[in-house]
């Protein structure tokens, strides 16, 4: 088994702290992508960026003003114009490809790179604050570990080159944009760069798994759909001519109650949540508009689809009831796909040989994950896929302003994937 020298952690920490200091949310990862692409190209990888890989419809695109701010910021910070040209308009993310020149498997690793719209704490007990790598992009933060995921991907890419002579087939590493809000992967799967993958690996750091423990395969991520809804009514004076108004506020409130009153599903768990609701123009005005953000989740893709249909019926029925217009846009989504148990077993054998405490397969009801789109594509074409968890001690829970990881836990993630690659090449004999 190949072990990586502990001193390599210094390199990983430097990368991770740089990503942490300059967080960028989904579809706006201009600097992050350019930095990754520059390094990959320097190492000799074939690099595909932005419009090279993002070929499908993108969900949940930020507004033009926010997009321009992040694009210009990346440009001022020295992002390579070659990559920026491929990313203009919010096409981000990178794919590294290494052809070994020897017949063998087509292997894809996926890491995500986006941050969250969270104001990072300035508490002196917060390590990024102490050590000077707290976010400089106020209101945005790597609060889910994607800075470490991007680092794991880069570390894997560099370590692969040290073992290149032993490897076979084609190796791909995807640095995926816009995982938060489950927006990015669905726009990538149509690219032929992800066709005919034999083995697919993705992972997440933390998520409640004990430090030092590796979960080789997971199931239980919920299928989900995220929607923005706009109700359009007619304003009118609430005292003089109330009958002339069409009340979007009441319609949106009725829709909220109806959505939350939907019954549970007999085939599995489900979630419905109206997270935001803003309506009206003034106390003496019949509300002419309302905006809602909601999400649906289901234990299976079919359950989630059932509630999507129910949602449409409710929104359109209430629009008719109140004689208003309703418009809804899907801004995120993921499906439910289990890991392949045989591949998880192979991966677990690697981690056990590395003396890493291992859980071979776990039902992991921990929200949703859009890597499932890539997993489904791989599995539907005859390949196998697994989603893994690497444990760490967290300073606070995911999506919290005090979130932080233990950086030393990035190293075993790279070792596991590297040795898995070597094993797959050895199998080709």
N, C-alpha and C positions, 0 to 999 in steps of 0.2 A: 504494500500500500504506500502511496505517495503522501508524505506529510509536508506541509508548507512551514518554513521557518517562522518562528514567532515574531521575528523582527519585521516581517512583511506587514504586520499589523500597523506599523507606523505609516506605511504608504496608504493602507486602507483608511485609516483615521483621517489622513490629510484630505483624501477625496471626499469622504463622507462629511467632514466638517465644511468643506467648500460647498457641497450640494445643500447642506443644512442652512448655511448662511445666506444663500441666494435661492430661496424656494420660489417655484413657479407653479401655478395651478394648471389644471387640465386644458390642453390645446394652446397653452401659452408657455410651454417649456422650451423657449427659444435658446436661452443661454445654456441650459442644462443639456439639451440635445447637441448643440454645437460643440460644447466641451467634450462630450462623450465621443462624438463623431471624429473630432480632431485626433483624439488619443487612439481610437481604433484604426484610423487611416495611417497614423504614424507607425503602428505595429504591423501594418501590412494586410489588414482585413479589407475585403470589399465592403463598402459601407453604403447603405441605402437610407435616405433621410426623407422625412416628410411626405411629399407628394409621390415619392418612389414607392411607399408602402401603404399610405392612407388612400384607399381607392373607393371605399364605400361611403355612404351618407354618414356624416358626423352628427352625433346627438349632443345637445347641451352646449352649443358654441357660446362663448362669452360675447358680450357686446363689442362693437368696433372700438369704442373709446378705450376700454380696458385692454383690448388686444393691441392697439397702437402703443399704449404705455409700455407694455412688456416687450414689444418688438423693438421699440426705440431704445429701451433700457439695455436690451441684449446687444444691440448694435454699438452703443456707447461703451459697453464693457468689453468690446473687442471680439464679439462672436463673428466667426468666419463668414464672409459674404457669400461664399459658395453654398454653405448650408442654409443661410438665411433666405436665399432665393428660393429654395425648395420648401421653406416653411411659411412663407408669407401668406397671410390669411388664416393662420391657425392650423397649419399642417405640421405636426411635430412628431417626435419619436425617431428612433434609429434602429437599423438592423445590421448586425455584423455577420459576414459570411466568410467561412474559411473552407476552402476546398483542399483536402489533404492530398489529392491526386491518386489515392488508392481506393479501390472499391470498398464500400462499407455503408453503414446506416446513415440516414438523413436525420440529424438530431437537432431539436430546437429547445433552447432555454428561454424563458421569458421572465423579465423583471419589470416592475413599473417605476415611474420616475416623477410623478406629479405630487404637488403639495396641496394643502388645504387652506381655505379662507379663515384662518384662526390667528388671533393676535397672541404672539408668544409671550409668556411670562417674563418679567424682569426680576423675579425673585432671585436673590443671591444664592440660594441653595440649588438653583437650576444650573446644571453643568454647562450648557452652551452659553449661559450668561457669565458664569465664572471664567470660562476659558476663551471668551471672545468670539464665539461663532454663532451667537443668537441671530435670528433672521434680521436682515437689514431691509427686507421688503415688508414694511409694517402692514399688519393685517393678514399676512400669509405665513404659513409655517409648515415644516415637515413634521406633522403630528401623528403620522401613521407608520413611519419607518421606511418610506420609499427612498429617502436619501441613502439608507443602508442597502436597500435592494439594488439601486443603481450602482453602488460601490461593489456589491457582490458580483454583479454582471461584469463590471470592468476588471475586477480581480480575477474572475474566471477566464476572461479573454486573455489576460496577460499570462496566467499560469498555463493555459492551453499551449501557448507558444513554446513553453519550456519542455513540453512533452510531445511536440508535433510529430516527431519521427515515429512515435508509437501509435499514433491515431490513424483511423481510417474513415472514409466516407466524407460527408459534408456536415459541418458544425455551424449552427446559426444561434446568435444571441439577440433577442428582441428586447429593446429598451422601450417599453410601451407607454404612450401618453394616455392621460385622461382615464385612469382607473377609478379615481374617486368620482362618485356619481355613476359608476359603471357605464362609461361613455365611449371608451377608446377601442376596445377589442373588436366590437361589432363592425367597425369601419375598416378593419385590417383583414378579416378572414377571406374577403374576396380576392386578395392579392395572390397571384400565382407563386409568389415567393414562399408562401406557406402551404403549398401543395405537396403531397407525397411525403409527409413527415412520418418517420418510423417511430420516433420516441420524442415525447414532449414532457418538459419539466418546468414547473413553476413553484414558487415558495413565498412564504410570508414570515417575517420575524415577529416574535411576541405572541399576541392574541391569547395570552393567558397560559401558554405552555411553559412549564418549569424550565429555568435556565439549565442549559446543558443537554436538554432532551430534544430529540429529533422525531417528528411524526412523518413517516415516509409517505403515507397515502391518506387522503381525507374524502369524506362524503358529507353531505348535509348543508352545503352552501345553498341558500334560498334563491330560487328564481325571483326576479324583481322587475318592476316597471316604474319609472319615475315620470310624472306628468306635471306640466305647467298648464293651468286652466285660466281662461279669461271669460268672464261673464260681462256682457254688454247690454245695458238697459237704456232707459231714457230718464234724464234729469227733469225734475219739476219742483215747483215750490210746494213744500210739505204742508203749508197752511192754506194757501189759496187754491191750488189746483192739484191735490194729491192724486186724483184719479187719472191725471194725464201722465203720470210717471210710470216707469217700469222698473221695479226695484231689484237691482242686481245684488244688493247686500242680502236681502231676504232669500233670494234664490241660492246664493252661495252658502248661506247658513243652513238652509234646508238640505242642500246637497251634502254638506259636511255631516249632518246628523244621519242622513240616509246611508252614506258610505260607511260610517262607523257602526251602523246598525246591521250591516250585512252579517249573516250567520257564519259560523265556522264551517269548514269543509270536512266531510266525513273521511276523505282519503288522505288527509294530512294537515299539518299546521299551516296557518296563513297569518298575514299581518296587513292591516290597512291603517294608514296614518295620514291625516291632513296636517302637514307641518306648519304651513303659514296660510293666513287668510287676511287680506287687506281690502277694504271696501269703503266707498263713499267719498263725498266731497265736502260735506258740512252738515251741521246738526239740523238745519232747516231745508235740506235738499233731499229729495228722493234719490237714493244712490244710483248713479248711472253706470257704475262699473265695480267689478270686484276681481281680485287676482288670488289664485289659490295654487299652492304647491303641495303635491301629494305623492305618496308612494304605495305600491302594492307589493307584497311578497308571498311566495308560496313554496311549500316544501318540494314541489315538483313544478316543472314548466307548465304542465297541464292545469294545475291548481291556480297558478298565477294567471294563466290565460282566461280561466273561468272568471276570476275577479276583474280582469280587464274588461271583459264583455259586460259584466254587471255595472262597472263604473260608467261605461258609455251609455248604458240604458238609463242610469240614474241622471247623469248630466243632461242628456238630451230630453228625457222626460220632464225634468224640472224646468228646463229652458222653455219647453212648450207650456207648462203650467203657468209660468210667470210672464210668458210672451216676451222673452228676451232672446239674445243670441249667446251661444256658448262655443268657445273654440278651445281645443285641447291639443297639446303638442307633447310627444314623447321625447324626453330629454335624457333618458338613461335606461339601461336594461341589461339583464343578465339571465342566463338560463341555469338550470340545475343539472349538473353532470358529475357522476362519481368518478373517482380515480380508478384506474385498472389495478386490481388487487395483485396480479402477478408481477406487474412492474413495481408496485410498492414493495413487494417481497424482495425483488432484486435489489432495490435501493436500500431496504432495511439490512440486507446481508452486507452491503458495503459499509454502512454506518456501524454495524456490530463489529466488523473487522477493524474499524478505526477506534474501537472501544468507546463509542459514543452511545449513551443510553438511548434506546430506540423504542418507539411505539410503531408497530408495523402498519396499522390501519385504524383510523378513528372516525367515528361519526362526529362531525364538527359543526354544530349549529351556531355559526358565528357571523351571521349577516350574509352578504352576497359578494360575488367575485366574478368579474367579466372575463377572466382567463378561461372560463367555462366555454365561451364561444370557440376559442382555439382548441380546447380539449375535444369538443364535439367534432370539429373539422378533422382533426387528426384521427379520432376513433372511427369516424364514418368512412374514412378512406383506408382503413385496415391497420392504422398505427395504434400505439398505446400511449396513455398520458397519465400523469399523476401530479397532484398538488400537495406540497409538503409544508410543514411548519418547523421553524427552528426556534427553540425557546430562548428567552432572555429575561433578565430582570428589568421591569419597566419602572421608571420614575413616577409615571401616572398612566392611566388608561389611554388607549388609542383615541385620537381626536380630542385630546385634552391639551390645554395651553402649557402644561408642565411635562408633556410627554418627552421621554428620552429612553434610549436603549443602552445596553452595555456593548461597547464596540468590539470587544474580543469575541463576541458570538458571531461576527461576520466570517471569521476565519474558518471554522468547521463547515459552514455552509459551502464555501468554495472547495474545501477538501472533498466533501461528499460528492459534489457534482463532478469534480475533476476525476476522481477515482471511478465514478460511474461511467464516465466517457471511456476511460481506459479499459474498463471491463467490457463494454459493448464492442470496442474494437478488438479485444482479445477473443470474444465470442465468434468473430468473423472467421477465425482460423478453422 
